[in-house]
Amino acid sequence: MFPVLLPFFRWIDSTWLSHEIRDSTWQFAIFEMIHLIGLTMLLGSLMVLDLRLFGFGIKRQRTADLSRDLRGWLTSGLWLILLTGVLLFFGEPMKLYANASFHVKMLLLFLAIVFQFTLFNRIANGKEFSPGVNKFAGALSLFLWFGVGLAGRGIGFL
Amino acid sequence: MSLLDFCQWLQNESIGTSIRESVWTFPLIETVHLLALAFSVGIIVFVDLRLIGVTMTDQPVSEVFGRLQPMAVKGFVINFLSGILLFWSEPMKCYNSWYFRAKIVMLLVLGLNAVLFSASTYKTVASWDKALATPVAARTAGWISLVFWLGVVVMGRAIAYASR
């Protein structure tokens, strides 16, 4: 699909790390489990925050304060996911090169990260946004991150 | 009828067989099961972290617990129902899987932990609602919940890898 990237995928495939992960029976499984724990942390903290943006959940607290409380957990979850994600990528680069669900996932991941750390943070940490704007931010963030999760699950089915 | 007989009967029963043999039904249910994680385990993890006293500490425990617990329970209903359907479609694989057995035991422990916490420790929440250091019993319940829920996630993934 992206011939220009093919040499890069082939290079990943030829690395020591890629062989190491592929030749081990348990490494890929362990990384995938940690990947899921990262997902739980990331989507969990995001749910708590997005519920607040929608006007549910922890309503007593201002969104900006809740966002400050959860930011560390959210970014830790994201780092855990990215780190294990890279290892999983090394474990099967040629499969992923040809996997449409993976392409969609990477596109959504890129959009989700950009949105999360620009507009979303501005809205969640600001004071003077209308409920409509808050709901839009919450809905778009749920759509993008759940889309990443959905496309991620799809990789294994294709 | 033993548990084995029941699983064997369920294995050959028509609804489970149709899920197992359909191209899209099993992946669809499994995707729902996975994404509902965010609503159930994801949210409950943050209730646990509040009980342990490491996040949202400027909010009363009753606010965090009271507002988020109902959401987590709703998420769990989705997980439970989709889980039943997944079990229905491969009861013999689950029966033979130690990971599945461990997952069920962990879920039972979690249920017991939640019931005990609500029925005893949480009754006195008014006296430690805003305390930075929550009572040992509350922290213990939080840790048990945190560790076992993540264990449930890991075991759930393991079921698909092997049935030993």
Interface residues (C-beta under 8 A of the other chain):
Chain A: A29 E32 M33 L36 I37 L39 T40 M41 L43 G44 S45 L46 M47 V48 L51 F56 G57 I58 K59 R60 Q61 D65 L66 D69 L70 W73 F146 G149 L150 R153 G154 F157
Chain B: P27 E30 T31 L34 L35 L37 A38 F39 V41 G42 I43 I44 V45 F46 L49 T55 M56 T57 D58 Q59 E63 V64 R67 L68 M71 W149 L150 V153 V154 R157 A158 Y161
